Amino acid sequence: MNINEIEVGYKLPVFTSKTSVKSIQMGAITSRDWQPLHRDQTWSKEVGKLPDIIMNNYTYSGWLSRYITDWAGPSSRIGELDFKMITPIIPNDLMVFQGEITKISKCTKNITWFFIDISILVQDNKVTDSSAKVAIPHNNNPVNSPWKLKKEDWNP
Amino acid sequence: MNSLPEKVQNWIGKVVVTEKEVITVEKGLWQNYCAAIEDGNDLYWNSEVALEYTDGLISPPGMLPSWSASNEWEPNQKDRNRPMELHFLLKEALNLELGIVAGIKFKYFEPVRSGDKITSEQKLMSVSELMETKLGLGRKWNIDVIYTNQNKDLVGLQSVRMMAYTKNK
């Protein structure tokens, strides 16, 4: 990817992944969220009045971050991530991630900020609305890595 | 009753819950999380690549709040806070039995690395009037969380938009 060729309106590659009972439980447990609505199907339906166990918010942030860095590469650095959960994501949902660049601005001489709107769709319905701000270096030279910026120069 | 109890009014604008260094950040824990979301980012897995770009492996940013969550069980454990304890304190104070997260905003600062110990401060920003929601009668509230490491460096800010309700009978 040549980031110098990316303009506002650029669409990130679509990414899909199907959830399962195991993947939603794994996301919750490994993010240290012990609440029953993320791991106990009986509790979720009978007490929580939910359709099934639902994905916890730290798993959402993981998937959204992964979508960004899968595209931008490991040298990219996420500064900001905002998301709104419209409808819960449950087991056997096929998540479809779509992203679009909405703004581009300079971070340093060798690093650019990209602002991305991201949606997660399930069966053509938008279930999550998100926006992110990610710093991407102009090349793969580690010297230009945004992770090497001094604390005072990192202003997400 | 629509008005807020005095206790809750007094919490607004203040840090109500502090979680101080409840666990130590470690690679094995974050790699389990990466496995759950199938995230193969080299910065979380590959020491050589991470050393080039970030001076060593880092924890995925999505896991930041997890480093303030106590173990589900520990020997000789007495009182253990729940994840986002302030949310539960509000539910109890306002007699709202169920709660959900509507949205979250993160800002990420210093990366989190193996061996770090994270402290978080949960600050109540606002509480709405009672309202009819799709799920039942309830309230919305906003909680800000400030995360710092053992060196007092800011590692992240989180704003959580939550809702709690009494289910419709």
Interface residues (C-beta under 8 A of the other chain):
Chain A: S17 S23 M26 G27 T30 S31 R32 D33 W34 Q35 G48 K49 N57 Y58 T59 Y60 S61 G62 W63 L64 S65 R66 T69 D70 P74 S75 R77 I78 G79 E80 L81 D82 F83 K84 M85 P142 S145 W147 K148 K151 W154 P156
Chain B: L29 N32 Y33 C34 A35 A36 I37 E38 D39 N41 D42 L43 V49 E52 Y53 T54 D55 I58 P60 P61 G62 M63 P65 S66 A69 E72 R82 P83 L98 I100 V101 A102 G103 I104 K105 F106 K107 Y108 F109 E110 P111 L135 D153 R161 K167
